Amino acid sequence: MGNIDPYLLVLCAIGSIAGGLLGNYLMRKRLTAPQVKKVIGIVLYIIAVKMLGDLLI
């Protein structure tokens, strides 16, 4: 195992906390379950397209 970059660790922790808070707010106040499924699907498609793009370039 290599060394863990503390700067990257802090950024990931902040991003995880912010994402959790935002997700909780959206689930409770703004979005219905079918809407959440659509958002997750769209995000997964975007990630797949990015991965394919990186693979082909």
N, CA, C and O atoms as CSV, one atom per row, in Angstrom:
chain,resi,resn,atom,element,x,y,z
A,1,MET,N,N,0.840,-1.187,0.000
A,1,MET,CA,C,0.000,0.000,0.000
A,1,MET,C,C,0.876,1.239,0.000
A,1,MET,O,O,1.945,1.273,0.610
A,2,GLY,N,N,0.391,2.258,-0.704
A,2,GLY,CA,C,1.123,3.502,-0.759
A,2,GLY,C,C,0.658,4.466,0.326
A,2,GLY,O,O,-0.193,4.152,1.158
A,3,ASN,N,N,1.235,5.615,0.279
A,3,ASN,CA,C,0.851,6.654,1.227
A,3,ASN,C,C,-0.454,7.302,0.796
A,3,ASN,O,O,-0.745,7.409,-0.395
A,4,ILE,N,N,-1.227,7.726,1.763
A,4,ILE,CA,C,-2.488,8.410,1.480
A,4,ILE,C,C,-2.226,9.909,1.477
A,4,ILE,O,O,-1.633,10.449,2.410
A,5,ASP,N,N,-2.672,10.571,0.425
A,5,ASP,CA,C,-2.513,12.013,0.317
A,5,ASP,C,C,-3.535,12.694,1.228
A,5,ASP,O,O,-4.736,12.567,0.989
A,6,PRO,N,N,-3.097,13.409,2.259
A,6,PRO,CA,C,-4.041,14.031,3.195
A,6,PRO,C,C,-4.931,15.076,2.519
A,6,PRO,O,O,-6.100,15.217,2.878
A,7,TYR,N,N,-4.395,15.801,1.554
A,7,TYR,CA,C,-5.186,16.810,0.847
A,7,TYR,C,C,-6.346,16.156,0.098
A,7,TYR,O,O,-7.478,16.636,0.162
A,8,LEU,N,N,-6.066,15.066,-0.609
A,8,LEU,CA,C,-7.102,14.349,-1.336
A,8,LEU,C,C,-8.117,13.733,-0.377
A,8,LEU,O,O,-9.313,13.705,-0.668
A,9,LEU,N,N,-7.644,13.243,0.755
A,9,LEU,CA,C,-8.523,12.665,1.762
A,9,LEU,C,C,-9.503,13.704,2.295
A,9,LEU,O,O,-10.689,13.413,2.451
A,10,VAL,N,N,-9.023,14.902,2.574
A,10,VAL,CA,C,-9.888,15.984,3.070
A,10,VAL,C,C,-10.899,16.384,2.001
A,10,VAL,O,O,-12.074,16.588,2.308
A,11,LEU,N,N,-10.456,16.496,0.753
A,11,LEU,CA,C,-11.380,16.855,-0.325
A,11,LEU,C,C,-12.468,15.796,-0.496
A,11,LEU,O,O,-13.637,16.133,-0.686
A,12,CYS,N,N,-12.093,14.535,-0.431
A,12,CYS,CA,C,-13.088,13.451,-0.548
A,12,CYS,C,C,-14.064,13.466,0.617
A,12,CYS,O,O,-15.258,13.237,0.428
A,13,ALA,N,N,-13.570,13.733,1.816
A,13,ALA,CA,C,-14.446,13.790,2.989
A,13,ALA,C,C,-15.433,14.949,2.865
A,13,ALA,O,O,-16.619,14.782,3.150
A,14,ILE,N,N,-14.962,16.109,2.448
A,14,ILE,CA,C,-15.844,17.273,2.278
A,14,ILE,C,C,-16.879,16.987,1.194
A,14,ILE,O,O,-18.060,17.289,1.369
A,15,GLY,N,N,-16.449,16.414,0.090
A,15,GLY,CA,C,-17.377,16.080,-0.990
A,15,GLY,C,C,-18.414,15.055,-0.566
A,15,GLY,O,O,-19.582,15.154,-0.941
A,16,SER,N,N,-17.993,14.078,0.211
A,16,SER,CA,C,-18.929,13.050,0.678
A,16,SER,C,C,-19.970,13.635,1.621
A,16,SER,O,O,-21.157,13.323,1.518
A,17,ILE,N,N,-19.526,14.477,2.534
A,17,ILE,CA,C,-20.456,15.103,3.479
A,17,ILE,C,C,-21.430,16.019,2.743
A,17,ILE,O,O,-22.634,15.979,2.996
A,18,ALA,N,N,-20.915,16.841,1.836
A,18,ALA,CA,C,-21.778,17.748,1.078
A,18,ALA,C,C,-22.769,16.966,0.223
A,18,ALA,O,O,-23.944,17.328,0.153
A,19,GLY,N,N,-22.316,15.907,-0.423
A,19,GLY,CA,C,-23.200,15.090,-1.244
A,19,GLY,C,C,-24.270,14.400,-0.415
A,19,GLY,O,O,-25.420,14.295,-0.843
A,20,GLY,N,N,-23.900,13.932,0.761
A,20,GLY,CA,C,-24.868,13.300,1.649
A,20,GLY,C,C,-25.937,14.274,2.110
A,20,GLY,O,O,-27.122,13.941,2.131
A,21,LEU,N,N,-25.521,15.472,2.477
A,21,LEU,CA,C,-26.478,16.487,2.921
A,21,LEU,C,C,-27.408,16.902,1.782
A,21,LEU,O,O,-28.617,17.023,1.977
A,22,LEU,N,N,-26.847,17.117,0.604
A,22,LEU,CA,C,-27.660,17.501,-0.545
A,22,LEU,C,C,-28.627,16.384,-0.928
A,22,LEU,O,O,-29.800,16.638,-1.205
A,23,GLY,N,N,-28.134,15.155,-0.942
A,23,GLY,CA,C,-28.992,14.022,-1.271
A,23,GLY,C,C,-30.133,13.855,-0.273
A,23,GLY,O,O,-31.267,13.572,-0.660
A,24,ASN,N,N,-29.833,14.029,0.996
A,24,ASN,CA,C,-30.861,13.930,2.023
A,24,ASN,C,C,-31.921,15.011,1.830
A,24,ASN,O,O,-33.118,14.737,1.922
A,25,TYR,N,N,-31.482,16.230,1.564
A,25,TYR,CA,C,-32.423,17.335,1.355
A,25,TYR,C,C,-33.315,17.070,0.145
A,25,TYR,O,O,-34.532,17.246,0.213
A,26,LEU,N,N,-32.708,16.647,-0.957
A,26,LEU,CA,C,-33.484,16.420,-2.170
A,26,LEU,C,C,-34.477,15.268,-1.995
A,26,LEU,O,O,-35.606,15.344,-2.479
A,27,MET,N,N,-34.064,14.210,-1.311
A,27,MET,CA,C,-34.960,13.067,-1.119
A,27,MET,C,C,-36.145,13.425,-0.227
A,27,MET,O,O,-37.256,12.947,-0.458
A,28,ARG,N,N,-35.927,14.242,0.769
A,28,ARG,CA,C,-36.995,14.535,1.722
A,28,ARG,C,C,-37.899,15.666,1.253
A,28,ARG,O,O,-39.086,15.672,1.578
A,29,LYS,N,N,-37.373,16.617,0.502
A,29,LYS,CA,C,-38.134,17.830,0.205
A,29,LYS,C,C,-38.517,17.995,-1.259
A,29,LYS,O,O,-39.564,18.571,-1.555
A,30,ARG,N,N,-37.705,17.507,-2.169
A,30,ARG,CA,C,-37.874,17.898,-3.570
A,30,ARG,C,C,-38.250,16.768,-4.526
A,30,ARG,O,O,-39.109,16.954,-5.387
A,31,LEU,N,N,-37.629,15.618,-4.389
A,31,LEU,CA,C,-37.774,14.593,-5.415
A,31,LEU,C,C,-38.566,13.389,-4.914
A,31,LEU,O,O,-38.518,13.034,-3.737
A,32,THR,N,N,-39.291,12.776,-5.837
A,32,THR,CA,C,-39.969,11.522,-5.531
A,32,THR,C,C,-39.036,10.365,-5.877
A,32,THR,O,O,-38.010,10.566,-6.527
A,33,ALA,N,N,-39.386,9.169,-5.449
A,33,ALA,CA,C,-38.537,7.996,-5.711
A,33,ALA,C,C,-38.302,7.762,-7.205
A,33,ALA,O,O,-37.166,7.491,-7.594
A,34,PRO,N,N,-39.342,7.856,-8.069
A,34,PRO,CA,C,-39.072,7.679,-9.504
A,34,PRO,C,C,-38.125,8.746,-10.079
A,34,PRO,O,O,-37.332,8.456,-10.975
A,35,GLN,N,N,-38.211,9.965,-9.563
A,35,GLN,CA,C,-37.314,11.017,-10.029
A,35,GLN,C,C,-35.879,10.721,-9.617
A,35,GLN,O,O,-34.946,10.956,-10.386
A,36,VAL,N,N,-35.703,10.209,-8.412
A,36,VAL,CA,C,-34.357,9.857,-7.944
A,36,VAL,C,C,-33.773,8.752,-8.820
A,36,VAL,O,O,-32.594,8.803,-9.172
A,37,LYS,N,N,-34.575,7.762,-9.172
A,37,LYS,CA,C,-34.111,6.687,-10.046
A,37,LYS,C,C,-33.665,7.234,-11.393
A,37,LYS,O,O,-32.655,6.792,-11.942
A,38,LYS,N,N,-34.414,8.195,-11.929
A,38,LYS,CA,C,-34.040,8.795,-13.216
A,38,LYS,C,C,-32.727,9.557,-13.101
A,38,LYS,O,O,-31.874,9.459,-13.983
A,39,VAL,N,N,-32.559,10.312,-12.026
A,39,VAL,CA,C,-31.325,11.082,-11.830
A,39,VAL,C,C,-30.134,10.137,-11.716
A,39,VAL,O,O,-29.095,10.374,-12.331
A,40,ILE,N,N,-30.274,9.079,-10.942
A,40,ILE,CA,C,-29.185,8.113,-10.797
A,40,ILE,C,C,-28.869,7.461,-12.139
A,40,ILE,O,O,-27.701,7.267,-12.476
A,41,GLY,N,N,-29.897,7.125,-12.901
A,41,GLY,CA,C,-29.686,6.548,-14.227
A,41,GLY,C,C,-28.942,7.488,-15.152
A,41,GLY,O,O,-28.036,7.067,-15.871
A,42,ILE,N,N,-29.314,8.757,-15.139
A,42,ILE,CA,C,-28.640,9.749,-15.987
A,42,ILE,C,C,-27.183,9.885,-15.589
A,42,ILE,O,O,-26.305,9.933,-16.451
A,43,VAL,N,N,-26.914,9.948,-14.287
A,43,VAL,CA,C,-25.536,10.066,-13.810
A,43,VAL,C,C,-24.721,8.843,-14.235
A,43,VAL,O,O,-23.573,8.980,-14.658
A,44,LEU,N,N,-25.310,7.651,-14.124
A,44,LEU,CA,C,-24.592,6.441,-14.536
A,44,LEU,C,C,-24.312,6.439,-16.038
A,44,LEU,O,O,-23.240,6.008,-16.462
A,45,TYR,N,N,-25.262,6.914,-16.851
A,45,TYR,CA,C,-25.016,7.010,-18.292
A,45,TYR,C,C,-23.890,8.002,-18.593
A,45,TYR,O,O,-23.054,7.744,-19.459
A,46,ILE,N,N,-23.863,9.117,-17.895
A,46,ILE,CA,C,-22.796,10.101,-18.102
A,46,ILE,C,C,-21.442,9.497,-17.755
A,46,ILE,O,O,-20.468,9.689,-18.484
A,47,ILE,N,N,-21.379,8.765,-16.638
A,47,ILE,CA,C,-20.127,8.113,-16.249
A,47,ILE,C,C,-19.710,7.083,-17.295
A,47,ILE,O,O,-18.532,6.996,-17.641
A,48,ALA,N,N,-20.671,6.300,-17.804
A,48,ALA,CA,C,-20.365,5.293,-18.814
A,48,ALA,C,C,-19.822,5.932,-20.093
A,48,ALA,O,O,-18.853,5.439,-20.670
A,49,VAL,N,N,-20.438,7.020,-20.532
A,49,VAL,CA,C,-19.967,7.713,-21.738
A,49,VAL,C,C,-18.555,8.255,-21.520
A,49,VAL,O,O,-17.710,8.162,-22.411
A,50,LYS,N,N,-18.299,8.815,-20.346
A,50,LYS,CA,C,-16.951,9.327,-20.038
A,50,LYS,C,C,-15.934,8.193,-20.051
A,50,LYS,O,O,-14.843,8.339,-20.603
A,51,MET,N,N,-16.290,7.063,-19.444
A,51,MET,CA,C,-15.366,5.928,-19.412
A,51,MET,C,C,-15.106,5.396,-20.822
A,51,MET,O,O,-13.967,5.067,-21.154
A,52,LEU,N,N,-16.136,5.309,-21.646
A,52,LEU,CA,C,-15.940,4.860,-23.023
A,52,LEU,C,C,-15.085,5.845,-23.801
A,52,LEU,O,O,-14.221,5.442,-24.580
A,53,GLY,N,N,-15.320,7.130,-23.595
A,53,GLY,CA,C,-14.519,8.146,-24.253
A,53,GLY,C,C,-13.062,8.035,-23.876
A,53,GLY,O,O,-12.183,8.123,-24.735
A,54,ASP,N,N,-12.794,7.840,-22.574
A,54,ASP,CA,C,-11.403,7.705,-22.124
A,54,ASP,C,C,-10.768,6.426,-22.681
A,54,ASP,O,O,-9.571,6.400,-22.966
A,55,LEU,N,N,-11.565,5.377,-22.834
A,55,LEU,CA,C,-11.049,4.111,-23.347
A,55,LEU,C,C,-10.678,4.223,-24.828
A,55,LEU,O,O,-9.680,3.655,-25.272
A,56,LEU,N,N,-11.481,4.950,-25.573
A,56,LEU,CA,C,-11.271,5.047,-27.024
A,56,LEU,C,C,-10.254,6.100,-27.428
A,56,LEU,O,O,-9.737,6.065,-28.545
A,57,ILE,N,N,-9.966,7.015,-26.554
A,57,ILE,CA,C,-9.017,8.092,-26.921
A,57,ILE,C,C,-7.587,7.676,-26.639
A,57,ILE,O,O,-6.660,8.448,-26.883
